[in-house]
């Protein structure tokens, strides 16, 4: 019954008051949570490693890739044939 009364009271609040109530409820309650929230509020920077350190290499020739795939597929076929014997 009390929960229904609280819900009805919450429904009567205006939109801005609802936002304030949600923000208050989302506030950290324990000292540890408050300390972690302060750490999260600090300015943090992201280092874009790809932009600074990535060096583009052209893809290998298609003939080389095809040769490697043929070797691998031949090995797989041999392994499967070994299982069926």
Residue, then its C-alpha position, 0 to 999 in steps of 0.5 A: x500500500x505504501x508503495x502505491x502511495x509513493x508511486x502516486x506521489x511520484x506521478x504527481x511531480x512535474x517533469x523537472x522534479x522527476x528528473x531531480x528525483x531520478x538524479x538524487x536516487x542515482x547518486x552514490x550512497x556509500x562513501x566508496x561509491x562517492x569516491x569512485x564517482x569523483x574519480x569518474x568525473x575527472x577529465x580523462x583522455x583517450x590516446x588514439x593508438x591507431x592514428x599515431x602508431x599504425x603503419x599501413x602495409x599493402x596486402x600481399x600478392x594474391x598468388x602468395x595468398x592462394x599458394x598458402x591457402x592451397x597448402x593449408x587446405x591440402x593439409x586439412x584434406x589429408x587430416x580428414x582422410x586420416x580420420x576416415x581410414 
